[in-house]
Amino acid sequence: MATGALPRPSRPSLGPPNSALPALPVPKTRKSTSSSAALSRSPSAPRSGLRAPSTAHLPPPTPAPTSALPTPKTPNGKTLRKAVSINSFPQPPKGDSRITSLPPSPLSSGLSAGIPPRKSRTPTGTPRIGGMSHGTPSLLNGGGDSKSILSAANVRNSAGLISVASPTQSRSSSAQDSYSTSATTYDDPIEASTSSVSEKRASKGGDGKGNVLVSVRVRPDAGSNDNGRVEGGEWMVDGRKSLVSYRGKEGGDYVYDNVFATHDDNSRVYDHIAKRLVRRVMEGYHGTVFAYGMTGTGKTFSMQGTASSPGVIPLAITDIFSYIRETPAREFLLRVSYLEIYNERIHDLLSMPTGNGTGASGAQEEIKLREDSKRGVYATPLKEEIVQSPTQLLRVIARGDQARRTASTQFNARSSRSHAVVQIVVESRERLPNTKGGENKRSGLVPGGVRVSTLSLIDLAGSEKAAESKERRTEGSHINKSLLTLGTVISKLSDAKDKDGKPDKDAKHLPYRDSKLTRLLQGALSGNSLVSILCTIQIGSAGSAAAGNSHNSETINTLKFASRAKNSIVSHAKRAEESLGAGGDGGARVLLERYRMEIVELRRQLDTQAKKDAKDASSVEEEEKVKDEDEERKREKEAEDRHEEQMLEMQLARTALKERIDHLNKLILSSKSIGVNTSGSYSSLGVHHRFSQVSLAPSNRTSIATSIGARSHLERTASMTSSSSTIGRRSNGQRHSGGAEPISTEEDDSTGEFGDGVASLAAQNQALQSDLADKNRYIATLEKRLLQARRASSSRASVGFSTPNKGIMVGEDHSVSAMMREKDAEIAELRARLEDKDRMMAALRSAARSRDAAEGVDTSKQEVREVRSSLLYEHAASPPPQGALPDPPVLGRKSKSMSPGPSRKRTKSVDEMSRILDEMIQEKVESGHVVRGVRGSVRLASESHKPQGLAEHPTDLETLRESPIVPESQGVSLQA
Ligand SMILES: Nc1ncnc2c1ncn2[C@@H]1O[C@H](COP(=O)(O)OP(=O)(O)OP(=O)(O)O)[C@@H](O)[C@H]1O
């Protein structure tokens, strides 16, 4: 249900006030002016000047039933309805299960002790003049509220919910011990007045139907007595009887719901006019409290109070938070706005700079009043601040107070020149039980909606008869006009009721729109909210008779206003409905709902995020672990693969090299064997032997380091037997060479390359060349492979440095590199030997030609051919048995078999020839043309001269052969 009568905030300010803590409400400094001084009457002032109440208006001396009260008449002769007794107001809704009858809190005794107990407020026996009610009860008069909270706590306890103790607390942080009561219970002095009150309450329903609560407060300077009776001349105030009597002209008795005498303090006033209403607001009703009265009569004092005596506003704030604290079953959100109506313009006191707000409104956006079906009439745009503590709320209001326009007037040094409206919006909803894990909150499922209620606390500007300054007069005219409109609306309200007493809402004649104030109060005046009106008056001498008459007239007008309000305004306020989601009152304005939804959403997001994070963390951890393991495995596997591959390559390379070396060794060995086993008339063994003596004596590989001639034979033989020695054809070569080679080479050697004459030599030469080419190709292939292997290993080595196995890799690569280098060296050496062989072969060829030229004997050639043929035949056809190694005398043996005579001669000549050759080689070595290797090999002095050397060497030998200075013996020996 919308309040309708009060301004609504535009946009809430979510943060607490940032400004420095303003001072708490302080009483206005009332400087004595001549006029006010005239108004102030010394307590010791004689009362003789006061007129006695008119007996015509005095109540009968004996109490009488209310119904029997005479119908009072107004000063103008109109009949006033009787004011209903406070005791006739209804009880709170019976439907509220929390209401039980419980003993009052002991704390309430403190309050009771401070407040004189009211034995009876029965207005019987006193004729009433004003404020006579038709007796409609009101929630605000109902008792039992003090018990409801206790009972509510009791119910919560029985429901197993959290029990909140009721702390003793000050009702205001600024109370300074001047006022103290229980926040949980309060002793309603009214409630305890008469039994008839309870009876009437019990008969009423649970809504807020009833009259407004109208109270009158008399400013203290009117004088007082101990029993609450104030007598100031024509005036008599009896607080106990809620009676104000005027015995002057147009006098009469005015009875209200509450009449506060001068000695009644703010706390008492609050307790009686607002405390219950505030509680109702917290329960979901809209409530309005406003102070009405002539300037300087104590409206602001009553609403704001002082530091030592807080007024309605701070005490209400204290009770609001007390209620929240003691109601754990619900959750609340409070927002506050503060506006003023000054010269018929609305200003936001929370958006204005502090200090006297005059002239500060220029920068402010104009605030207008709008109306809708749900919210009623509201001001917009208006700043709202969400508050979370009494102190914060008090600061906000104090800030607004500082911005409020005040000025010194004839009757008030700090007169409020505007109507000020504090509006506290209370949002509440049922708090969810602490379900396990808070599923409900997270799912957004809530048992009920948000209830929005509004408490409006209004300090009206004081009516003023006259003003000296133009500005004051302008203000006064606006003030007076709005107050007049208010009075008019209230007056007409009673005429605009339907048969049930409800205000006729369609009554277009109600002049709400005639002033901002009535427009703003439309909802409250039309009965949508609980209303409590405090009318302040000041009675007594006002100095001059004219001033006094004027003052009395104002006071009577105030009393009449109060009476009209009491009779006209009928509240049918209902508890605000709980709205769900964006529906209901305010829709999106319901911050509690919005915040709750936001919280639910954020919590959901948080949960999702947390779960995701946890999942991510675990999965990441898991993934990392798995990844690490995988990578580790992969690395290991790669390293292993690399290692295996490397090992394989190395093995292959090793095998290839070994095979090649074996092959070469075998070949060489074969050559040696040939040299050793060669027999026959012509053999290079002698030469070989001598060469071996010269060049290979220190070598442990004598089989390799055979004589040049033997080598030549070896190569030739190898080329003959395994025409091309490549790895691919190795099997054949091996087959032939495995044990048979020595014999065949031997045979070959024994046969001699020159055995078959020139044609054979050419063929063998070709074969040797071919074999040499094969070998070169093979070596090139090996070199290529080695190069590839080296590159691969070097690249892996570089990779291996970054891997955990880099040590292994590096070690392997080093070993491979070392091996490669070794193999390279061996290959180079082998190549050198091959070259040596070539050279020796060429030398032998040259020597043979020399011999042929020297001897010119065909028989020799024939022998040589025979030997060669025999050698070739044996080599190709029948390898000798294993172990049948030829020995040096083979040649001799073969020579023997052929021809002992020439054989010896040939042997001798061969020896000589060998010797000559040795000498020649030695000469070459000494001359630097030939270099002797460490293993006995002989090569040309410079590698760069190798091609030349190869060409030159035969030439040298040829030169030797053809040299004219060659002695006969040499020629003979060569021939031999
Ligand atoms: N009940 C009271 N007890 C003590 N002092 C009071 C009481 N009521 C009012 N006063 C004093 O009277 C002076 C005027 O009071 P206040 O300003 O509250 O009057 P007002 O009705 O608000 O006037 P205006 O309409 O001009 O603002 C203040 O100094 C205030 O302290």
The ligand as a Gaussian input file, in Angstrom:
#p B3LYP/6-31G(d) Opt

LIG

0 1
 N        8.555000      22.200000      26.071000
 C        9.584000      23.040000      26.044000
 N       10.450000      23.028000      27.048000
 C       11.497000      23.852000      27.040000
 N       11.756000      24.758000      26.080000
 C       10.913000      24.797000      25.034000
 C        9.788000      23.960000      24.966000
 N        9.149000      24.215000      23.818000
 C        9.856000      25.159000      23.208000
 N       10.876000      25.535000      23.931000
 C       11.849000      26.531000      23.548000
 O       11.132000      27.551000      22.903000
 C       11.884000      28.040000      21.821000
 C       11.064000      27.942000      20.569000
 O       10.828000      26.645000      20.342000
 P       10.765000      26.033000      18.848000
 O       11.796000      26.640000      18.040000
 O       10.769000      24.614000      18.996000
 O        9.416000      26.616000      18.401000
 P        8.761000      26.320000      17.011000
 O        7.400000      25.986000      17.248000
 O        9.540000      25.351000      16.281000
 O        8.901000      27.725000      16.313000
 P        8.943000      28.016000      14.772000
 O        7.651000      27.635000      14.224000
 O        9.183000      29.474000      14.684000
 O       10.044000      27.240000      14.262000
 C       13.118000      27.239000      21.754000
 O       14.169000      27.951000      22.320000
 C       12.859000      26.042000      22.567000
 O       13.989000      25.591000      23.234000

